[in-house]
């Protein structure tokens, strides 16, 4: 049985309600486990070699990242790394003329300068003003690392591809620059391929950082963003026409493994598939928690994004079609209606209020098995009432959303062409 597949799902990380806990607390969040050599030893012997190799490569890349920054700091006489400005990275929403102009070329040079030795990019970093300085971190966030979070790595790669395509085979007046951009782009794609786990998933951070960052991450579209880029690249769509055939072939194979892992990660309850978790364990593919207030559960928003991606595939397999129908059925039965989540009239902050005719509205997390909404707090407690959590978390997190509306609207048309069997 392929390593991407797993035993039936067990909801282990949200504990059953102990008698001594207050009524509003329904469980305690348990931290996600990192990928370790000890955990790999529990796998079937035939699977262990690939995982040990992956872990060794991750550690080697992390050591190189750290050594490169340390050498730069020593050469520059720094005792602490310089810190780049915080920002949203680069924007892909530009007019067509922009991509062949000097501003795009200038930003592409900056993007290249912030690429880590491992080949990725950090997040929340301003990439449009000045190139990275020797001894400067690769991003505003602490750590000399690359990540898929917040579309980091994916957006720089798409920016470079658009700039390369617009430059053509010989961009004046500096024809060497497109070659530099191509080299950076190829290293970035190689980074994505190297970051992929043997079972087809991707961690949030690579080289591995430990904790929930090692989990296969659907949160904020991380893994779907990777697969969308790989599919575009493999098909040589639009700005990816310059990509060599060999790299397109590797991207297609990687995307196929990623799709298999998505299908294997779909939660099953009593023999029926439902939705997906926000992130899943690197080895078992069972949903796991992330931050203290993010518990293992069915996640409507992330599941909607996965369903949209699966429905966009040009020739879906029977397994893919079945996964979409099952997830859509779950999304159709789990919305809340006649309620809104907004500031209360008494000034106590956001709360769930009655509003006849409002909705549909989906809770961010739903308990596996019962589908009841779940809400977490910074002290690891899990609640079934959003009004029971601290005001700071109630007001500072997106506990409800309507993203599944778009997925279900598209599903109504898609299902006619791909009926359930």
LODREN-476911 format. One line per 10 residues: their letters; for each residue z negated, y, x of C-alpha. Coordinates in nm, 4 decimals. Layout:
A> Z:Y:X ~ ...
END
This chain:
XXXXXXXXXX> 0.0000:0.0000:0.0000 ~ 0.0957:0.3403:0.1504 ~ -0.1932:0.5436:0.2858 ~ -0.1117:0.8263:0.0449 ~ -0.2301:0.6135:-0.2478 ~ -0.5973:0.5723:-0.3244 ~ -0.8409:0.3757:-0.5376 ~ -0.9161:0.4989:-0.8917 ~ -1.0828:0.8396:-0.8950 ~ -1.4601:0.8577:-0.8859
XXXXXXXXXX> -1.6372:1.1847:-0.9755 ~ -1.9008:1.1687:-0.7051 ~ -1.9553:1.5240:-0.5886 ~ -2.0794:1.6761:-0.9150 ~ -2.4058:1.4962:-0.9856 ~ -2.5178:1.3860:-1.3300 ~ -2.7674:1.6102:-1.5027 ~ -3.1178:1.5318:-1.3687 ~ -3.3965:1.5579:-1.6229 ~ -3.5918:1.8119:-1.4171
XXXXXXXXXX> -3.3088:2.0675:-1.3907 ~ -3.2873:2.3642:-1.6288 ~ -3.0555:2.2999:-1.9221 ~ -2.7803:2.5322:-1.7941 ~ -2.7428:2.3468:-1.4643 ~ -2.5238:2.0401:-1.4924 ~ -2.4861:1.9466:-1.1277 ~ -2.4988:2.0390:-0.7614 ~ -2.1923:2.0980:-0.5474 ~ -2.1562:1.8802:-0.2383
XXXXXXXXXX> -1.9728:2.0131:0.0699 ~ -1.6346:1.8589:0.1469 ~ -1.6183:1.6261:0.4451 ~ -1.4028:1.7161:0.7465 ~ -1.1620:1.4779:0.9137 ~ -1.3478:1.2970:1.1924 ~ -1.2898:0.9988:1.4180 ~ -1.5793:0.8223:1.2455 ~ -1.4182:0.8597:0.9030 ~ -1.0855:0.7346:1.0374
XXXXXXXXXX> -1.2552:0.4138:1.1548 ~ -1.3293:0.3298:0.7906 ~ -0.9556:0.3154:0.7111 ~ -0.7555:-0.0102:0.7253 ~ -0.6785:-0.0826:1.0907 ~ -0.3033:-0.0430:1.0401 ~ -0.3516:0.3208:0.9313 ~ -0.5964:0.4324:1.1974 ~ -0.3551:0.4967:1.4852 ~ -0.1587:0.7694:1.3054
XXXXXXXXXX> -0.4763:0.9482:1.2041 ~ -0.6320:0.9277:1.5499 ~ -0.3094:1.0695:1.6956 ~ -0.3129:1.3522:1.4418 ~ -0.6738:1.4401:1.5230 ~ -0.6050:1.4355:1.8979 ~ -0.3025:1.6621:1.8568 ~ -0.5048:1.9046:1.6469 ~ -0.7760:1.9255:1.9121 ~ -0.5193:1.9759:2.1873
XXXXXXXXXX> -0.3520:2.2592:1.9980 ~ -0.6878:2.4220:1.9239 ~ -0.7811:2.4058:2.2925 ~ -0.4502:2.5660:2.3887 ~ -0.4949:2.8443:2.1335 ~ -0.8432:2.9183:2.2671 ~ -0.7441:2.8955:2.6330 ~ -0.4499:3.1313:2.5838 ~ -0.6687:3.3987:2.4264 ~ -0.9391:3.3506:2.6915
XXXXXXXXXX> -0.6849:3.3929:2.9720 ~ -0.5487:3.7093:2.8133 ~ -0.8974:3.8541:2.7773 ~ -0.9774:3.7785:3.1409 ~ -0.6549:3.9394:3.2606 ~ -0.7243:4.2475:3.0474 ~ -1.0878:4.2720:3.1557 ~ -1.2164:4.2193:2.8016 ~ -1.5524:4.0671:2.7113 ~ -1.4593:4.0396:2.3418
XXXXXXXXXX> -1.1202:4.0046:2.1767 ~ -0.9463:4.3033:2.0277 ~ -0.9199:4.2948:1.6476 ~ -0.5977:4.3861:1.4635 ~ -0.6013:4.5917:1.1468 ~ -0.6624:4.4231:0.8149 ~ -0.3633:4.4101:0.5834 ~ -0.1441:4.2015:0.3569 ~ 0.1024:4.0911:0.6204 ~ 0.4687:4.1493:0.5422
XXXXXXXXXX> 0.6564:4.1968:0.2170 ~ 0.9629:3.9970:0.1136 ~ 1.0324:4.2321:-0.1754 ~ 1.2865:4.4569:-0.0033 ~ 1.6339:4.5857:-0.0931 ~ 1.9278:4.3942:0.0537 ~ 2.0131:4.6713:0.3027 ~ 1.6638:4.6562:0.4520 ~ 1.7155:4.3192:0.6200 ~ 1.9934:4.4355:0.8521
XXXXXXXXXX> 1.8228:4.7622:0.9380 ~ 1.5908:4.8747:1.2187 ~ 1.2710:4.8480:1.0119 ~ 1.3221:4.4770:0.9491 ~ 1.3984:4.4173:1.3173 ~ 1.0868:4.6108:1.4219 ~ 0.8656:4.4142:1.1855 ~ 1.0230:4.0835:1.2924 ~ 0.9280:4.1649:1.6520 ~ 0.5697:4.2298:1.5408
XXXXXXXXXX> 0.5632:3.9063:1.3410 ~ 0.6755:3.7099:1.6470 ~ 0.4040:3.8704:1.8597 ~ 0.1278:3.7501:1.6247 ~ 0.2414:3.3860:1.6183 ~ -0.0269:3.1579:1.7626 ~ 0.0518:2.9246:2.0531 ~ 0.0304:2.6385:1.8003 ~ 0.3049:2.8075:1.5987 ~ 0.1277:2.9406:1.2901
XXXXXXXXXX> 0.0042:3.2767:1.1689 ~ -0.3340:3.4071:1.0600 ~ -0.3976:3.5806:0.7277 ~ -0.4980:3.9224:0.5982 ~ -0.3462:4.0988:0.8981 ~ -0.1333:4.4131:0.9126 ~ 0.2005:4.3043:1.0637 ~ 0.4130:4.6146:1.0211 ~ 0.2743:4.8717:1.2657 ~ 0.2447:4.7499:1.6240
XXXXXXXXXX> 0.2871:4.4243:1.8185 ~ -0.0124:4.2177:1.9120 ~ -0.1822:4.3328:2.2315 ~ -0.2887:4.0976:2.5139 ~ -0.6410:3.9815:2.4392 ~ -0.6089:4.0569:2.0673 ~ -0.6874:3.7982:1.8055 ~ -0.3935:3.6510:1.6201 ~ -0.5311:3.7943:1.2985 ~ -0.7938:4.0161:1.1446
XXXXXXXXXX> -0.9829:3.7076:1.0327 ~ -1.2048:3.5641:1.3051 ~ -1.0520:3.2755:1.4959 ~ -0.7340:3.2281:1.6921 ~ -0.5842:2.9982:1.4296 ~ -0.2978:2.9489:1.1894 ~ -0.3408:2.8914:0.8175 ~ -0.1531:2.8270:0.4935 ~ -0.4061:3.0300:0.2957 ~ -0.2833:3.3455:0.1207
XXXXXXXXXX> 0.0778:3.2462:0.2064 ~ 0.0040:3.3074:0.5741 ~ 0.2605:3.1314:0.7961 ~ 0.4943:3.0822:0.4965 ~ 0.5641:3.4523:0.4398 ~ 0.6238:3.5295:0.8102 ~ 0.8673:3.2367:0.8252 ~ 1.0596:3.3605:0.5225 ~ 1.0622:3.7139:0.6661 ~ 1.2067:3.5886:0.9924
XXXXXXXXXX> 1.4680:3.3796:0.8114 ~ 1.5861:3.6776:0.6084 ~ 1.6056:3.8954:0.9194 ~ 1.7888:3.6283:1.1178 ~ 2.0400:3.5721:0.8384 ~ 2.1063:3.9437:0.8055 ~ 2.1470:3.9868:1.1817 ~ 2.4345:3.7402:1.1978 ~ 2.5500:3.5667:1.5155 ~ 2.5348:3.8791:1.7345
XXXXXXXXXX> 2.3250:4.1686:1.6142 ~ 2.3852:4.4983:1.7912 ~ 2.2512:4.6577:1.9947 ~ 2.0120:4.3850:2.1141 ~ 2.1758:4.0459:2.0582 ~ 1.8883:3.8655:2.2327 ~ 1.6441:3.9572:1.9570 ~ 1.7828:3.7169:1.6933 ~ 1.7469:3.4375:1.9499 ~ 1.3798:3.5295:1.9881
XXXXXXXXXX> 1.3379:3.5305:1.6125 ~ 1.5124:3.1933:1.5819 ~ 1.2870:3.0445:1.8475 ~ 0.9800:3.1767:1.6658 ~ 1.1099:3.0451:1.3333 ~ 1.1712:2.6988:1.4777 ~ 0.8232:2.6917:1.6319 ~ 0.6820:2.7898:1.2945 ~ 0.8599:2.5069:1.1148 ~ 0.7501:2.2661:1.3890
XXXXXXXXXX> 0.3959:2.3913:1.3246 ~ 0.4249:2.3005:0.9554 ~ 0.5576:1.9551:1.0383 ~ 0.2825:1.8963:1.2938 ~ 0.0157:2.0136:1.0489 ~ 0.1186:1.7583:0.7853 ~ -0.1271:1.4733:0.7528 ~ -0.0065:1.1124:0.7867 ~ -0.0493:1.0752:0.4087 ~ 0.1793:1.3707:0.3360
XXXXXXXXXX> -0.0735:1.6448:0.2600 ~ -0.1521:1.9675:0.4427 ~ -0.4878:2.1180:0.5389 ~ -0.5669:2.4808:0.4685 ~ -0.6115:2.5571:0.8399 ~ -0.4396:2.4005:1.1410 ~ -0.5462:2.3212:1.4076 ~ -0.8277:2.1746:1.2029 ~ -1.1351:2.3918:1.1577 ~ -1.3656:2.1494:0.9766
XXXXXXXXXX> -1.5398:2.1651:0.6405 ~ -1.3328:2.2204:0.3286 ~ -1.0570:2.3768:0.5413 ~ -0.9595:2.0184:0.6326 ~ -0.9060:1.9266:0.2676 ~ -0.5535:1.8929:0.1340 ~ -0.5215:2.2300:-0.0343 ~ -0.3477:2.3151:-0.3620 ~ -0.5608:2.6293:-0.4041 ~ -0.3554:2.9482:-0.4289
XXXXXXXXXX> -0.0382:2.7403:-0.4032 ~ -0.0914:2.6539:-0.0352 ~ 0.0757:2.3124:-0.0313 ~ 0.3333:2.4062:-0.2951 ~ 0.4369:2.7074:-0.0856 ~ 0.5005:2.4739:0.2084 ~ 0.7055:2.2331:0.0009 ~ 0.9085:2.5123:-0.1570 ~ 1.0014:2.6442:0.1872 ~ 1.0869:2.2980:0.3178
XXXXXXXXXX> 1.3082:2.2303:0.0164 ~ 1.4909:2.5609:0.0629 ~ 1.5303:2.4934:0.4333 ~ 1.6503:2.1348:0.3863 ~ 1.9141:2.2490:0.1371 ~ 2.0211:2.5402:0.3638 ~ 1.9726:2.7765:0.0698 ~ 2.0540:3.1452:0.1134 ~ 1.8933:3.2786:0.4321 ~ 1.8312:2.9271:0.5674
XXXXXXXXXX> 2.1984:2.8531:0.6315 ~ 2.1438:2.9166:1.0044 ~ 1.8940:2.6295:1.0385 ~ 2.0311:2.3379:1.2474 ~ 2.1023:2.0093:1.0685 ~ 1.8396:1.8210:1.2701 ~ 1.5613:2.0535:1.1561 ~ 1.6839:2.0392:0.7964 ~ 1.6684:1.6585:0.8078 ~ 1.3111:1.6652:0.9363
XXXXXXXXXX> 1.2157:1.9171:0.6704 ~ 1.3614:1.6970:0.3954 ~ 1.1651:1.3940:0.5170 ~ 0.8463:1.5985:0.5328 ~ 0.9003:1.7312:0.1805 ~ 0.9478:1.3768:0.0494 ~ 0.6145:1.2706:0.2001 ~ 0.4489:1.5763:0.0530 ~ 0.5825:1.4967:-0.2929 ~ 0.4491:1.1401:-0.2698
XXXXXXXXXX> 0.1058:1.2769:-0.1833 ~ 0.1099:1.5150:-0.4789 ~ 0.1850:1.2274:-0.7151 ~ -0.0902:1.0173:-0.5600 ~ -0.3399:1.3046:-0.5891 ~ -0.3074:1.3426:-0.9656 ~ -0.6425:1.2658:-1.1249 ~ -0.6692:0.9558:-1.3414 ~ -0.9301:0.9183:-1.6168 ~ -0.9580:0.5870:-1.8004
XXXXXXXXXX> -0.6115:0.4877:-1.6861 ~ -0.4484:0.8137:-1.7941 ~ -0.3258:1.0841:-1.5571 ~ -0.4518:1.4364:-1.6194 ~ -0.4260:1.7272:-1.3735 ~ -0.4967:1.8056:-1.0083 ~ -0.7982:1.9349:-0.8222 ~ -0.7999:2.2634:-0.6353 ~ -0.8278:2.0656:-0.3138 ~ -0.8615:1.6935:-0.2412
XXXXXXXXXX> -1.0268:1.4896:0.0300 ~ -0.8063:1.4365:0.3318 ~ -0.8444:1.0574:0.3222 ~ -0.9430:0.9484:-0.0302 ~ -0.7376:1.2142:-0.2160 ~ -1.0308:1.2583:-0.4546 ~ -1.1052:1.6174:-0.5621 ~ -1.3619:1.7912:-0.3424 ~ -1.5415:2.1235:-0.3452 ~ -1.4685:2.4198:-0.1231
XXXXXXXXXX> -1.6913:2.7255:-0.1187 ~ -2.0398:2.6860:-0.2681 ~ -1.9223:2.7879:-0.6147 ~ -1.5979:2.5849:-0.6099 ~ -1.6710:2.2341:-0.7268 ~ -1.4522:1.9223:-0.7471 ~ -1.2865:1.9399:-1.0875 ~ -0.9569:1.9542:-1.2705 ~ -0.7954:2.2904:-1.1998 ~ -0.5667:2.4352:-1.4651
XXXXXXXXXX> -0.4154:2.7132:-1.2537 ~ -0.3275:2.4998:-0.9545 ~ -0.2007:2.2236:-1.1839 ~ 0.0293:2.4693:-1.3583 ~ 0.1777:2.5662:-1.0222 ~ 0.2307:2.2030:-0.9293 ~ 0.3977:2.1316:-1.2636 ~ 0.6355:2.4255:-1.2188 ~ 0.7284:2.2977:-0.8737 ~ 0.7878:1.9429:-0.9986
XXXXXXXXXX> 1.0017:2.0656:-1.2864 ~ 1.2167:2.2628:-1.0407 ~ 1.3165:1.9480:-0.8513 ~ 1.6868:1.8815:-0.9159 ~ 1.6695:1.5044:-0.9603 ~ 1.3102:1.4037:-1.0390 ~ 1.2098:1.0413:-1.0012 ~ 1.0595:0.8496:-1.2950 ~ 0.7177:0.8862:-1.1289 ~ 0.7632:1.2626:-1.1068
XXXXXXXXXX> 0.8734:1.2856:-1.4692 ~ 0.5707:1.0837:-1.5780 ~ 0.3374:1.3064:-1.3742 ~ 0.4766:1.6206:-1.5388 ~ 0.4424:1.4836:-1.8912 ~ 0.0857:1.3746:-1.8252 ~ -0.0180:1.7068:-1.6728 ~ 0.1502:1.9041:-1.9510 ~ -0.0347:1.6976:-2.2120 ~ -0.3628:1.7797:-2.0392
XXXXXXXXXX> -0.2802:2.1504:-2.0199 ~ -0.1854:2.1519:-2.3880 ~ -0.5215:2.0121:-2.4969 ~ -0.7579:2.2137:-2.2756 ~ -0.7127:2.5864:-2.3530 ~ -0.9820:2.7978:-2.5156 ~ -0.8793:3.0113:-2.8110 ~ -1.0305:3.3031:-2.9982 ~ -1.2221:3.4184:-2.6895 ~ -1.1772:3.6735:-2.4102
XXXXXXXXXX> -1.3471:3.7114:-2.0735 ~ -1.4192:4.0794:-2.0237 ~ -1.7021:4.3303:-1.9659 ~ -1.9706:4.3046:-2.2314 ~ -2.0473:4.6100:-2.4467 ~ -2.4043:4.6202:-2.3168 ~ -2.2874:4.6774:-1.9581 ~ -2.4111:4.3393:-1.8306 ~ -2.0762:4.2581:-1.6780 ~ -1.7951:4.0199:-1.7644
XXXXXXXXXX> -1.8769:3.7567:-2.0224 ~ -1.7006:3.5215:-2.2606 ~ -1.6805:3.6964:-2.5967 ~ -1.5426:3.5950:-2.9371 ~ -1.2048:3.7482:-3.0178 ~ -1.0234:3.5999:-3.3194 ~ -0.6583:3.5402:-3.2427 ~ -0.6988:3.5717:-2.8649 ~ -0.5845:3.3121:-2.6158 ~ -0.4881:3.0644:-2.5002
XXXXXXXXXX> -0.7217:3.0933:-2.2011 ~ -0.7928:2.8145:-1.9555 ~ -1.1139:2.7784:-1.7547 ~ -1.0504:2.7612:-1.3822 ~ -1.2434:2.4336:-1.3560 ~ -1.2795:2.1509:-1.6062 ~ -1.5077:1.8530:-1.5617 ~ -1.3276:1.5284:-1.4923 ~ -1.3774:1.2976:-1.7888 ~ -1.5100:1.5438:-2.0457
XXXXXXXXXX> -1.2802:1.8441:-1.9780 ~ -1.5713:2.0835:-2.0384 ~ -1.5520:2.4103:-1.8422 ~ -1.7561:2.4306:-1.5228 ~ -1.8824:2.7352:-1.3318 ~ -2.0401:2.7467:-0.9869 ~ -2.2798:2.9795:-0.8087 ~ -2.3503:3.0619:-0.4455 ~ -2.6607:2.8408:-0.4441 ~ -2.4413:2.5308:-0.5066
XXXXXXXXXX> -2.5532:2.4981:-0.8684 ~ -2.2922:2.4029:-1.1282 ~ -2.3157:2.5279:-1.4871 ~ -2.1335:2.4692:-1.8150 ~ -2.1881:2.8290:-1.9317 ~ -2.0278:3.1192:-1.7431 ~ -2.3021:3.3491:-1.8713 ~ -2.5618:3.1378:-1.6894 ~ -2.4352:3.2099:-1.3374 ~ -2.5330:3.5138:-1.1324
XXXXXXXXXX> -2.3823:3.8490:-1.2237 ~ -2.2300:3.8721:-0.8745 ~ -2.0287:3.5517:-0.9194 ~ -1.9567:3.6092:-1.2868 ~ -1.7989:3.9451:-1.2056 ~ -1.6485:3.8550:-0.8683 ~ -1.4376:3.5468:-0.9389 ~ -1.1441:3.4481:-1.1615 ~ -1.3140:3.1966:-1.3915 ~ -1.0400:3.2003:-1.6532
XXXXXXXXXX> -0.6633:3.2450:-1.6523 ~ -0.3467:3.1936:-1.8508 ~ -0.1103:3.0637:-1.5787 ~ -0.0451:2.7394:-1.7719 ~ 0.1308:2.9409:-2.0468 ~ 0.4345:2.9890:-1.8225 ~ 0.4368:2.6254:-1.7149 ~ 0.4155:2.5010:-2.0738 ~ 0.6889:2.7382:-2.1898 ~ 0.9194:2.5967:-1.9234
XXXXXXXXXX> 0.8030:2.2442:-2.0028 ~ 0.9195:2.2777:-2.3635 ~ 1.2770:2.3078:-2.2361 ~ 1.2421:2.0691:-1.9415 ~ 1.1025:1.7882:-2.1564 ~ 1.4205:1.7772:-2.3676 ~ 1.6236:1.6943:-2.0561 ~ 1.3567:1.4590:-1.9187 ~ 1.1983:1.2757:-2.2134 ~ 0.8877:1.0679:-2.1615
X> 0.9444:0.6941:-2.1263
END
